[in-house]
Amino acid sequence: MPEEVNRETVERRRDRLLDEYGEVRITEEREIVDAEKFPQLRALSRDGYTGGAYAWVVRRPEQAAALTESMPDEVNEGAAVLMILGRGGERWGLAGGGREDCETYEEAAVREVHEETGVDCDLTDLFLIRHRVATSDGDHGERLHTLSVFFDAEYSGGHVEIQPGELNGAAWFERPPARLYPENAYRAAAFWDDFETDGDPLAEYGE
């Protein structure tokens, strides 16, 4: 039998989230990792890495910065969503990252959003959990369990200031950009009434 690294921890953390937030979409995914890279990922898992957390941060119109005198008075702003473009990426995603040490997924999401974008937020709900099991394409026998946890959040302060070493950009979107990661497209379908997807965006993850 293969060793199930962090399975019990991941299941316990998943169940805690479900108890607190109620039923939510959960995807079950399988990832095959290159045999040369697998030992590093296995070491991270044995050190306690169980995945990361991300936030769909919404800024209300009245929270936007005041317009400068050079801007036209007729500019009408609506609610906007914070998205990021990673280095080497072509699709817009959500700010967030790995859970550290004794953090909850909630604490990780708030910290990572601030570190990546300079924006502060308050989490309001949970909309998606991705449970991933990684195995090696070589002769390693372990199965590595992680969660990616996605929250709704409200903007509470700060302004966009990215880490250039990690991101090509971050921006507030009143309308969705053309290229989105599946979890963004999944959430966008509920946020924007006229947003359309070609089937289930999360099917890309092989649920």
N, C-alpha and C positions, 0 to 999 in steps of 0.2 A: 504494500500500500504506500502511495506517495505521502510525503510529509506535507501537511496542510499548514503552511506558515501564516500565522496571525488570523486564521479563520475564526477562532473563538472570540478574539478581540474585536474583529470586524463585525461579527454577528451581534456581539453585545452592544457595540456603539450604534449599529444600525437600529437595533431594537429600541435603544434609548431615544433615538431621533423619532421613531415612529410613535412611541409612547407620548412624546412631548408635542409633536406637530400633527399627528393623525396620519391617515393613509396618504401615500404619495407614490408617484410612479417610480418603480425600481427596474433598472435594466440589469441583466445578467450577461456579462461579456467574457470572452476568452481571448487572450493575447499570447501569441507565440513569440518569444524573445530570442534574438540571436545568441547562440551558445557562448560566444566570447563576452557578451555584455551581461549575461545572466548572473554570474557570480557577484558583480557589483550591486545589481538590483537585489539579489538575495541577501547580501550583507546589510543593505539599508533596511530590508524587511526585518531581519533578525535584530537590528538595533531599535526597532519599534516603529518604523515608518508604516503608516496605514492609509496613506492617500492624502487628499487635500480638499479644500473648500473654496467656493467661488460665490460671487454675489451679483445679482441683477439689480443694480442700483438705479433708482428712479429719482430724478430731480424735478420738483414741481416748478411751474413757470415763475412764481413769485420768489423762488430761491435762486434764480439766475442772477448773475452779476448785473449791476445797473449799466445801461447802454452809455457809451461815451457821447459827447456832443456831436461828433461827426457822423453818428449813426442816424438813419432816418427814423422818425417817430412812428412810422407805420409798421415797424417790425413786430410781428406777433409770434411769441414763443409759446410752445406747448410743453407738455411733459417730455422729458428727455431721459434716455437710458445711457449709462456709461458702458463703453466697450473698449477693448484693447486690441492692438495689432502686434503680435509677437515678432521678434526678430526672425527673419526668414519665412514668416507666415504670409499667407494670401487671404486668410479669412479672419473676420472679427470674432473675438471671444470675450469672455468675462474675466475681470480681474480676480485674482485669487492665487492660491498656491498651497504648498505642502503644510500639513499639520506638524507642529514641533512639540517635542517633549510631552508635557502633561496638558497641552492645550486641548480644549474642545474644538470641534469643527467650527462652531460659531466664532470662537476667539480667533481661530486661524483665518477665517474669511475676513473679518474686520481688520486684522493686522495686515494681511496681504494686500487688501484693496488700498489701504493707506500707503504701504511701502511701495507698491507698484505705481500708483497714480497720484498720491498726495490728497486723495479724497477720503473724508470720513463718512461713515454710514452706520445706520442702526438696522439690524436685521428684523424682519417682520414675519417671515414665513419660510417654509421649505417647499421647493417645487420638484426636485429630482434627486435621486440617488443612483449612482452608477457603481455596481459591484463588479470588480474586474478580478479575474484569476489569470495570472501569468505563469506560463510554463516555458521550458527551454526547448529549442529545436535540436539540442544535443542530448547527452546522456545524463543530465541533471534530473533528479527525480522529484524535486520539490514543486509545490504549487503555492504561489504567492498571492495572498488576498489583500486587496485594497478597496477603499471607497473614494469616490469623488462625489462631493455633496454640494448641492446648488441651492442657494437661498435667495429669496426676495429681500430687498433692502430699500431704505429711504435715505436720501442724501441728508447729511447733517452738518457739513462744513468742508472747508478746504477748497483748493482749486487744482486743476490738472497739472501735474508736474511729474513726468515719467522718469524711470530709470533707463537711460539710453542703452545700457549694457544688456537690458532684457527686452525692451519694447521698441518698436518703430513708431508707435503712436498710441494715444488714447484720446477719446472724444465723446462728447454728448450727442446722441442721435435722437432727433424728433421723429425721424423716419428711418426704417431699417436700411443698412447698407446692403449692397448686392450679394456679398459673399459672407456667409455666417457659418460658424461651427454648429453642429446639430443641436446642442443644448440651447444655443441662442435662438435658432430657428424654432425649436419646440416652444420656448417661452414667448417668443415674438408672436406666435400664432394666437396666443391668448391675450396678449397686450395690445396689439394693433388689430382693429376689427377687419381691416381690408388686407391683412397680410395673408398670403397664400403659400402653401408648400405643396410639393409634388409627393404626396404620400406622407408617411411617418418619417420625420427627420432623423429620429433616433435609430431607425433601421440600419443606418450606416454603421452602427456599432455592432451589428450582428446579433441583436437580441433574439 
